[in-house]
Amino acid sequence: MKAQFPHAVRSGWTVTDFFGGLSKHKAGLELYGLSTLLLTTVLWSILGSVIQASNADQLVDSYLFESSETFSGATFPIQHTFLLKWPVFWLQSLIGLNHLSFVLSTVFVVLATVIGLILLIRRIERRSSVRGLIYLGLSSVLLMTPTVPYSGALLPTNFAMLTTRNVEYLVYIFAVLLIIKSKSLGSRQFIGGTLILWVLFLSDGLFPPLSIGGAALVFAASFVYKKFSLRSFALKWLTAGIVAYGVSLIALKILAWVLPGRFNGDSSPYSFISTIHDAGLAILYAVLGLLTNYGANPVHESRTLSEIPHTFASEMMSGKFFGYLINILLFFLAVFAICMLLRLVFRQKQTGEERRIIIDSNMTILAVALIASSAVAFAIFNTTKHYYLVDSRYLTIFLFAGVITTALMFSTKQIPFKYVQIGAICLTLAVLSGVYASVTSYHDNKRVNTEISERNEMIATVLSRKKVDVLVGDYWRVLPIKLASQNQQKVMPLATCTVPRNVLTSSAWQPDLKSVSFAYLLSYDGSASDYPLCSLQDVTTAFGKPSYIEVIRGRAENPIEVLLLYNSTR
C-alpha cells in the first residue's frame, strides 16, 4: 500500500512538512540526502587536507614525482608503494605542487571514494526515499570520523589524505565484484578481477591478507554449512588472491633487481603480540577503532586509559553529543545487520524466497566477502603489536562492510513513511552536529599546529635570505618547509640525527654536503614522530662546527630550535 502523507493539523510550517514536501517529488528526499552527502564530503575533505598540509607523508610521494631526476632516484616502501595513485601524483606534479593542488587532489580521491559508495547503495536499494536516508546516515558517519586520532597527531584516521587508503577500498570491492560475476577461471571477469587485485597488492600490502584470508574464511564457512554457491565463489576468490599475490611478489623481486635500492622495507612492519597485556590493549583499541571508523567514538582523543572517562563526559556534553548518539546507533544497526545477514546466509533451512534474495544476490555475496575481510582485519589488529591508539585506519574495511550490509537489510524491509520522516529529521540533526564536530576539530588541530607552521615559514624565509642550498633534518619537518618555501628549498630528509632516510626519499635529495651550502635543523623540544632527540654534539661530530647559528625559537642561551649553517655566509 502506498504511503499517504497526513494533511497539516495545525497552521504554520513544521520540520515534518519540509520532509513531507520533499517526498512528494519522486527523488526529493534522495536529492536532499545526496546533496548533503556530497557537500559535507567536500567540507571535511578540504578541512582534513588543510590539517595534513604540514604532514610529510601527505607531501612526499608527490614530491618524488616533481622531476625525472627525482623519480629515477626515488625509493618506495615495499609494503606500501601507492602504485595505484602514481598517476594522481604525476598529474599533481604537472599542475604544480602547492597547497591548492594538495587540497584539490585530496578532495578528488575522497569524492571518488564516496561516489563509489553511492553507486553501490543505488545498486542495492531501489527506493529513492530510503536511499536518501542512507546518504544522510553516511554523511553523519563521515563527518564525525576525525581527521587524526588526536590534535597534533601525524597519522590519519579518515579518508582526507592523499596518501592514505580511500579509493583503494573501492578498487578492492570492484575486483571482488568481478570475481563474483565470473562464471569460470578463464572468464574475462575473473581475469580482470585478478589483474586488479594484482595491481592493488603491488600498491598496498594490507590487501593480500584481507583478500586471501577473507576468501579462506568464506570457504571454510561454506564448507561447514554446505553452501555450495558460496563455496564456488570462495574458491575463485581464493585462487585469484593467491595468483595475484604470487605474481606481485615476483614483480617486486624483478623490480628490485632491475631497479636496485628503489623498493625498501620489511615485508611486515609489525611483530606478533607476546603478552596478555598487549592482547587486552589490542582488543580494547580494536573495538574503539571500529567505533572510530563509524564516527561513533567520543573518546578517540584519549591517549591513555585513565583519560577515557573525562574525555567521554566532555565530548558527550558538547555540540557533538547528538552526532555521536546517532552514529553509535548506526554502528549497532550495522552490527545487527551483519549478524542477521550471516544468520540468513548460513542457515541450514531457508525458504525459496530467502535463497533467491540472500544466496543468489551478487551484492549479498559482496557483503559476505567484506564481512570476512573485516574479520581478518580485526584478527590481524588483535594479534600484532603496534601503537593501537592511532591505528584505527587498519580497520576501515568495516565501514564499507557495515554500510553495504545495512543497505541490504533496508532493501528487504517495508519502511512506513512516518519512520522515514523521523529518520530524516534525526539524521539531519546528526549531520549538523557532525559539521560542528568537523569544524571544531579543524580549529583544534590548526591551533596545535600553528607554532610549527610559523616556524616552518620563518625557516623558509631565513634559508631564502641566506641562499642555503640544502636543508638537512627530520623528515617530518623538512618536507613541510619545502612546501612553505614554494618548492624553492632543496631538502635532505634524515632517518636519525645524521643518517639519511633509505625509503620515501630520492638519491637526488642526497647531495655531497661538502660541495654545497647546507643548514641543519636542530630541535631541542622533541618531535611528534619517532625522530630522535638530537644534540649539538651529535651534529658537530658528524658535520663539524657550523659557520653560523640562527636561533628560530627561544634565546641564544636557551634555544628551542636553531639552524646550523655550514659553508654559508651570514
Summary of the structure (lengths in Angstrom):
residues: 570
radius of gyration: 25.9
end to end distance: 83.8
largest distance: 85.8
contacts: 1927
relative contact order: 0.12
helix: 64%
strand: 8%
